[in-house]
């Protein structure tokens, strides 16, 4: 018991000495042989200052790809904004091109019309004369009319489906003012009933002549006014024939074939289906050369007693599927999307605020 109390007193002395960081030498000598040495050593170790923290580990090769991946991810956030900005800028250039094209068409339509007899059906010549007004005189061969469509037209606020009526204009040999070679004329818009009636007549003719195609073409030509003019079977004179025929004067604009979109089906001449204007195909179906001139009639000298066909006016001729105002609307839309997507990317990269 006495030894325990002595050890306890010795421990208290050690604690007091350690608090002042000074231990007497006699006490240290006694500690060297006493059992309290371990306890004093623990107390002294606890009083020593803590070692400094170890330095952070250096970045290894495995952490570098992760940092690069984060950089590429941040860059990809701005890609949609750059793409939409580019599309908006492209619409600006498209609008400028469309304005110049409309001004060019308008200036061509204001020129004086030229006589169709002075036009040669060569490709380069027709390309340079596109949207030039021409005057042609001849006789329409209604038996070879082609209906292209359907095409809608708004009449008094009511939309009605119809077709474009394309008819060959044939020359009059004895008339010096007549054209010298046949041409194709888009006479204008007609109701759907016109095409239905024409298809019905053609099908009835095919049923009457199912085998002999040559006799069918001959009968169709004989029924046309142009063939009756050239035929020598009639006993009347050429002057009397000219008086019986109605000479048609057409004022139109030289045009080319339409460029259909991928959604427009192909033409089917065998079933009388024409979805777009193919000048070479229509000319071949009518028995005309492939380089036949094609014009679109304008609404000049329209007969009020005969409202159909309805020719195009100047605004309809120069109008395209996408006008300059449409390009401006597309520009505003793309720029708005670019601003919105870029703003969202900046918000995404901002550090989040910690909640206190």
C-alpha positions in Angstrom: 0.0 0.0 0.0 2.8 2.4 0.8 4.5 1.7 -2.5 1.3 2.5 -4.4 0.9 5.8 -2.6 4.5 6.6 -3.3 4.1 5.9 -7.0 0.9 8.0 -7.0 2.8 10.9 -5.5 5.6 10.5 -7.9 3.2 10.6 -10.8 1.7 13.8 -9.5 5.2 15.3 -9.3 5.9 14.3 -12.9 2.6 15.9 -14.1 3.4 19.2 -12.4 7.0 19.1 -13.8 5.8 18.3 -17.3 3.4 21.2 -17.2 6.3 23.6 -16.7 8.4 21.5 -19.2 11.1 21.0 -16.5 11.8 17.7 -14.7 14.3 17.6 -11.7 17.2 15.3 -12.2 16.6 13.3 -8.9 13.1 12.6 -10.0 14.4 11.4 -13.4 16.8 9.1 -11.6 14.1 7.6 -9.6 11.9 7.3 -12.7 14.5 5.2 -14.4 13.9 2.3 -12.0 10.3 2.9 -11.1 7.2 1.6 -12.7 5.9 5.1 -13.4 8.2 5.6 -16.3 5.8 4.5 -18.8 3.1 6.8 -17.6 5.4 9.9 -17.5 6.6 9.1 -21.1 3.0 9.0 -22.3 2.3 12.4 -20.6 5.4 13.9 -22.1 4.5 12.6 -25.6 1.1 14.1 -25.3 2.5 17.5 -24.5 4.8 17.5 -27.6 3.6 19.5 -30.7 1.9 17.5 -33.5 3.9 16.9 -36.6 2.9 18.8 -39.7 0.4 17.2 -42.1 1.8 15.3 -45.0 1.8 17.1 -48.4 -1.0 16.4 -50.9 -0.3 13.5 -53.3 1.0 14.6 -56.7 -1.5 14.1 -59.7 -1.0 10.7 -61.3 -1.4 9.8 -64.9 -4.8 8.3 -64.3 -6.3 11.7 -63.1 -5.1 13.6 -66.1 -7.5 12.0 -68.6 -10.4 12.8 -66.3 -9.5 16.5 -66.3 -9.3 16.4 -70.2 -12.6 14.7 -70.3 -14.2 17.4 -68.2 -12.7 20.1 -70.5 -14.2 18.4 -73.6 -17.5 18.1 -71.9 -17.6 21.8 -71.2 -16.7 22.6 -74.8 -19.6 20.4 -76.0 -22.1 22.4 -74.1 -21.5 25.4 -76.5 -21.7 23.3 -79.7 -25.5 23.7 -80.1 -25.3 27.4 -79.6 -22.6 27.7 -82.3 -24.6 25.6 -84.7 -27.8 27.6 -84.3 -25.9 30.8 -84.6 -24.4 29.6 -87.9 -27.9 28.6 -89.2 -29.2 32.1 -88.4 -26.3 33.7 -90.3 -26.9 31.4 -93.2 -30.5 32.6 -93.4 -29.3 36.2 -93.7 -27.3 35.4 -96.8 -30.2 33.4 -98.2 -32.5 36.4 -97.7 -30.1 38.7 -99.5 -29.9 36.2 -102.5 -33.7 35.9 -102.6 -34.2 39.7 -102.6 -31.7 40.0 -105.6 -33.5 37.2 -107.4 -36.9 38.8 -107.0 -35.6 42.1 -108.2 -34.1 40.4 -111.2 -37.4 38.7 -112.0 -39.4 41.9 -111.6 -37.1 43.8 -113.9 -37.4 41.1 -116.6 -41.2 41.1 -116.4 -41.2 44.9 -117.0 -39.4 44.6 -120.3 -41.3 44.8 -123.6 -42.5 41.4 -124.9 -40.6 39.9 -127.8 -42.0 37.9 -130.7 -41.8 34.2 -130.2 -40.7 33.7 -133.9 -37.3 35.1 -133.1 -36.5 32.6 -130.3 -34.6 29.4 -131.1 -35.2 26.4 -128.9 -31.6 26.0 -127.7 -30.7 25.4 -124.1 -28.4 28.3 -123.6 -30.7 30.7 -125.4 -33.7 29.7 -123.2 -31.7 30.0 -120.0 -30.8 33.6 -120.9 -34.4 34.4 -121.8 -36.1 33.0 -118.7 -38.7 35.4 -117.3 -38.8 37.4 -120.5 -42.3 38.1 -121.8 -43.1 36.8 -125.3 -46.1 37.1 -127.7 -47.2 34.0 -129.6 -50.0 33.5 -132.1 -51.3 30.1 -133.1 -54.0 27.5 -132.5 -54.4 25.5 -129.3 -54.6 21.7 -129.7 -57.0 20.9 -126.9 -56.9 17.1 -127.6 -53.3 17.0 -126.3 -53.9 19.0 -123.1 -52.0 17.9 -120.0 -53.2 18.5 -116.4 -50.5 19.1 -113.8 -51.4 19.0 -110.1 -53.2 19.0 -107.9 -52.6 22.7 -107.2 -54.7 24.7 -104.7 -56.0 28.2 -105.2 -57.8 30.6 -102.9 -60.9 32.1 -104.4 -62.8 34.6 -102.2 -61.2 33.1 -99.1 -62.1 29.6 -100.1 -59.4 27.1 -101.0 -60.2 24.9 -103.9 -58.0 22.2 -105.5 -57.4 22.2 -109.2 -54.8 21.7 -111.9 -52.6 23.7 -114.3 -53.7 23.2 -117.9 -50.8 22.8 -120.4 -51.8 22.8 -124.1 -49.6 22.8 -127.2 -49.9 25.9 -129.3 -49.6 24.9 -132.9 -48.5 27.1 -135.8 -50.7 28.3 -138.7 -48.7 27.8 -142.0 -50.5 30.3 -144.1 -50.2 33.1 -141.4 -46.9 35.0 -141.4 -47.7 36.3 -137.9 -48.1 32.8 -136.5 -45.3 31.0 -134.6 -43.0 28.8 -136.7 -42.9 25.8 -134.4 -45.2 24.4 -131.7 -44.7 25.4 -128.1 -46.2 24.4 -124.7 -48.3 26.9 -122.9 -49.4 26.8 -119.3 -52.8 28.4 -119.7 -53.5 28.7 -116.0 -55.5 27.1 -113.2 -58.7 25.1 -113.9 -61.1 23.3 -111.5 -60.8 19.6 -110.8 -63.9 18.9 -112.9 -62.0 19.9 -116.0 -59.5 17.1 -115.6 -62.1 14.5 -114.6 -64.0 15.2 -117.7 -60.9 15.1 -119.9 -59.7 11.8 -118.4 -63.2 10.3 -118.9 -63.1 11.2 -122.6 -59.6 9.8 -123.1 -60.6 6.5 -121.4 -63.7 6.2 -123.6 -61.5 6.8 -126.7 -59.1 4.0 -125.5 -62.0 1.6 -125.1 -63.2 2.3 -128.6 -59.7 1.7 -130.0 -58.0 -0.7 -127.7 -55.6 -2.3 -130.1 -54.7 0.1 -132.9 -52.6 2.9 -131.4 -51.7 4.4 -134.7 -55.3 4.8 -135.7 -56.0 6.4 -132.3 -53.3 9.0 -132.8 -54.5 9.7 -136.3 -58.1 10.1 -135.1 -56.9 12.5 -132.3 -54.9 14.6 -134.8 -57.8 14.7 -137.2 -60.1 16.0 -134.4 -57.7 18.8 -133.6 -58.0 22.2 -135.4 -54.3 22.2 -136.3 -54.6 18.8 -138.2 -57.8 20.0 -140.0 -55.8 23.0 -141.1 -53.0 20.9 -142.6 -55.2 18.2 -144.0 -56.0 18.3 -147.8 -59.1 16.1 -147.6 -61.4 19.0 -147.1 -62.9 20.6 -150.2 -62.9 24.1 -148.7 -60.1 26.6 -149.4 -57.4 27.6 -147.0 -58.9 31.1 -146.6 -62.2 29.6 -145.5 -60.4 27.4 -143.0 -58.5 30.4 -141.5 -61.8 32.1 -141.0 -63.3 29.1 -139.2 -60.3 28.8 -136.9 -59.9 31.0 -133.9 -56.3 32.3 -133.8 -55.1 32.4 -130.2 -52.7 35.2 -129.1 -50.8 34.3 -125.9 -48.7 36.7 -123.8 -46.5 34.6 -121.5 -43.2 34.2 -119.8 -40.5 31.7 -120.7 -40.0 29.2 -118.0 -38.2 25.8 -117.5 -39.0 22.5 -115.8 -40.0 22.4 -112.1 -37.6 20.9 -109.6 -39.7 18.6 -107.4 -38.9 17.8 -103.8 -38.3 14.4 -102.5 -41.9 14.2 -101.3 -43.4 14.7 -104.8 -44.1 11.4 -106.5 -42.9 10.7 -110.0 -45.1 11.5 -113.1 -47.0 8.6 -114.6 -48.1 9.5 -118.2 -49.8 6.1 -118.7 -52.4 6.9 -116.0 -52.5 10.6 -116.9 -50.8 11.6 -113.6 -48.6 14.7 -113.8 -47.5 16.0 -110.4 -44.9 18.5 -111.6 -43.9 20.3 -114.8 -41.4 18.2 -116.8 -41.1 20.0 -120.1 -39.3 17.2 -121.9 -41.7 14.6 -120.7 -44.8 16.6 -121.5 -43.4 17.4 -125.0 -42.7 13.7 -125.7 -46.2 12.8 -124.5 -47.7 15.3 -126.9 -45.5 14.2 -129.8 -43.3 17.3 -129.8 -39.5 17.7 -129.8 -37.7 17.5 -126.4 -36.3 21.1 -126.8 -39.8 22.5 -127.1 -40.3 26.0 -125.6 -42.5 26.2 -122.5 -44.2 29.5 -121.4 -46.6 30.4 -118.7 -49.4 32.7 -119.7 -50.0 35.9 -117.8 -53.4 37.5 -117.1 -53.5 39.9 -120.0 -56.5 40.1 -122.4 -58.6 37.7 -120.3 -62.0 37.0 -121.6 -64.6 37.8 -118.9 -67.2 35.4 -120.4 -64.7 32.5 -120.0 -63.3 32.6 -116.5 -61.2 29.4 -116.9 -58.3 28.9 -117.2 -57.0 31.5 -114.8 -53.5 32.7 -115.8 -50.9 33.7 -113.3 -50.3 37.4 -112.4 -46.9 38.9 -112.0 -46.9 38.4 -108.2 -47.6 34.7 -108.7 -44.9 34.4 -111.3 -42.1 35.8 -109.1 -43.3 34.3 -105.9 -41.3 31.4 -104.5 -42.0 28.9 -101.8 -39.8 30.8 -99.3 -39.9 34.6 -99.5 -37.5 37.1 -97.9 -39.8 37.7 -94.9 -39.7 33.9 -94.2 -35.9 34.0 -94.2 -36.0 36.9 -91.7 -38.4 34.9 -89.4 -36.0 31.9 -89.6 -33.1 34.2 -88.7 -34.8 35.5 -85.6 -35.8 31.9 -84.6 -32.2 30.5 -84.9 -30.6 33.4 -83.1 -33.1 33.2 -80.2 -32.3 29.5 -79.9 -28.6 30.2 -80.0 -28.9 32.8 -77.2 -31.0 30.5 -75.0 -28.8 27.4 -75.4 -25.6 29.5 -74.7 -27.1 31.0 -71.6 -28.0 27.5 -70.3 -24.4 26.4 -70.9 -23.0 29.3 -68.9 -25.5 28.6 -66.1 -24.5 24.9 -66.1 -20.8 25.8 -65.7 -21.2 28.2 -62.8 -20.2 26.8 -59.4 -23.0 25.9 -57.1 -23.5 28.0 -53.9 -23.1 26.1 -50.7 -26.1 26.2 -48.3 -25.2 27.6 -44.8 
